[in-house]
Amino acid sequence: MYFSVIEGGFSIEAFMFIYFPLGIFIYWVIDLNIGKKLFGIKVIDEKTGNKPTVIQCFIRSLLFSLVVSLNLVFLIPMFVSKKNRAFHDMLAGTLVIKITDKNSV
């Protein structure tokens, strides 16, 4: 299936499963989380409490792209888990926390 504005086409599948996860991965690794800074939250490693590893960011971004592409079906665990963790956070071993000290952003 192709969506084309110009000759040659553009694959929606390539965007959703290659470019979108890669963009999110770069966004998280470089720490350009504008939304997280606005809402005072951050992503940490579940076990250590430190910044997640590059591999955790990569897994989280791939799984997050599935959440977006599959119409948010994988967000259901967030509403039933005790820590309100989404599917991509559970499998990547990450946790989203509220920052209480604004200097630690």
C-alpha positions in Angstrom: 0.0 0.0 0.0 1.4 3.4 -1.0 0.4 6.9 -0.2 1.7 9.2 -2.8 1.8 12.9 -3.3 4.6 12.7 -5.8 5.7 10.1 -8.3 7.3 7.1 -6.7 5.2 6.8 -3.6 5.8 6.7 0.1 5.3 3.6 2.1 3.2 4.0 5.3 4.6 0.8 6.6 8.2 2.0 6.2 7.3 5.2 8.1 5.6 3.4 11.0 8.1 0.7 11.5 11.4 2.3 10.5 11.4 6.1 10.4 9.0 6.8 13.3 10.7 4.5 15.8 14.1 5.8 14.7 12.9 9.4 15.2 11.5 8.6 18.7 14.7 6.8 19.6 16.9 9.8 18.6 14.5 12.1 20.5 14.8 10.0 23.7 18.5 9.4 23.5 19.4 13.0 22.9 16.9 13.9 25.7 14.8 16.4 23.7 11.7 15.5 25.7 9.9 18.9 25.5 6.6 17.3 26.7 8.2 15.6 29.6 9.9 18.8 30.7 6.6 20.7 30.4 4.7 18.1 32.5 7.6 17.5 34.9 8.1 13.8 34.3 11.0 11.7 33.2 11.8 8.1 32.1 14.2 6.1 34.4 15.5 2.5 34.5 13.1 0.5 36.7 15.9 -1.3 38.6 18.6 1.4 39.1 16.6 4.6 39.0 19.1 6.1 36.6 18.7 7.3 33.0 17.7 4.3 30.8 20.3 2.7 28.6 20.5 3.2 24.9 19.2 -0.3 24.4 16.2 0.4 26.7 15.5 3.6 24.7 15.6 1.6 21.5 13.3 -1.1 22.7 10.9 1.5 24.2 10.8 3.4 20.9 10.1 0.3 18.8 7.3 -0.8 21.1 5.9 2.8 21.4 5.7 2.9 17.6 3.6 -0.3 17.8 1.3 1.4 20.3 0.8 4.3 18.0 0.4 2.2 14.8 -2.0 -0.3 16.4 -4.4 2.4 17.7 -3.3 2.5 21.3 -4.4 -1.1 22.0 -1.2 -1.7 23.9 -2.0 1.1 26.4 -4.5 -1.1 28.1 -1.9 -2.5 30.6 -1.3 1.0 31.8 -4.9 1.1 33.3 -4.6 -2.3 35.0 -1.0 -2.3 36.3 -0.2 -1.3 39.8 2.5 1.2 38.7 0.4 2.5 35.7 3.1 1.3 33.3 2.3 1.0 29.6 3.3 -2.1 27.4 6.4 -0.4 26.1 7.6 0.5 29.6 7.1 -3.0 31.0 9.0 -4.7 28.2 11.8 -2.1 28.1 12.3 -2.1 31.9 11.6 1.6 32.3 9.4 3.7 34.5 7.9 7.1 34.1 8.1 9.2 37.2 7.0 12.7 38.3 9.8 15.0 39.1 9.4 16.7 42.5 12.6 18.7 42.4 12.6 21.0 39.3 16.5 21.2 39.5 16.8 17.5 38.6 15.3 17.9 35.1 
